Amino acid sequence: MSHVPHDLAAEFPGQAGRIQALKHADDRFADLVERYHVVNRALHRMEERIEPVSEETERASRLERLHLKDEIARALAAVTA
């Protein structure tokens, strides 16, 4: 398992400008991005064993991050459609 942070710029290459614009235009999207960052930072700390947790907690956090990333991807796709 790679312990590289999954920031949105890496997850959605070339879309940083679109993410910023949508964050300013859509409060719901801004909330999704903020929640993603919070979960992502916490998960990175778990993976690095800075804040050890159970495997179940780490797995649940991964699923939450994936769910948020999917929602962000849908929102970005809707803007380009």
Contacts in CASP RR format, 6 or more apart in sequence:
PFRMAT RR
TARGET T0000
AUTHOR 0000-0000-0000
METHOD contacts of the structure
MODEL  1
MSHVPHDLAAEFPGQAGRIQALKHADDRFADLVERYHVVNRALHRMEERI
EPVSEETERASRLERLHLKDEIARALAAVTA
1 47 0 8 1.000
3 44 0 8 1.000
3 47 0 8 1.000
3 48 0 8 1.000
4 10 0 8 1.000
5 40 0 8 1.000
5 41 0 8 1.000
5 44 0 8 1.000
6 40 0 8 1.000
6 44 0 8 1.000
6 65 0 8 1.000
6 69 0 8 1.000
7 37 0 8 1.000
7 40 0 8 1.000
8 16 0 8 1.000
8 19 0 8 1.000
8 33 0 8 1.000
8 36 0 8 1.000
8 37 0 8 1.000
8 72 0 8 1.000
9 16 0 8 1.000
11 69 0 8 1.000
12 19 0 8 1.000
12 72 0 8 1.000
12 73 0 8 1.000
12 76 0 8 1.000
15 76 0 8 1.000
18 76 0 8 1.000
18 79 0 8 1.000
18 80 0 8 1.000
19 33 0 8 1.000
19 72 0 8 1.000
19 76 0 8 1.000
22 29 0 8 1.000
22 30 0 8 1.000
22 75 0 8 1.000
22 76 0 8 1.000
22 79 0 8 1.000
23 29 0 8 1.000
23 30 0 8 1.000
23 33 0 8 1.000
24 30 0 8 1.000
26 75 0 8 1.000
29 72 0 8 1.000
29 75 0 8 1.000
32 68 0 8 1.000
32 71 0 8 1.000
32 72 0 8 1.000
32 75 0 8 1.000
33 72 0 8 1.000
35 68 0 8 1.000
36 65 0 8 1.000
36 68 0 8 1.000
36 69 0 8 1.000
36 72 0 8 1.000
39 61 0 8 1.000
39 64 0 8 1.000
39 65 0 8 1.000
39 68 0 8 1.000
40 65 0 8 1.000
42 51 0 8 1.000
42 61 0 8 1.000
43 58 0 8 1.000
43 61 0 8 1.000
43 62 0 8 1.000
43 65 0 8 1.000
45 51 0 8 1.000
46 52 0 8 1.000
46 53 0 8 1.000
46 57 0 8 1.000
46 58 0 8 1.000
46 61 0 8 1.000
47 58 0 8 1.000
53 61 0 8 1.000
END
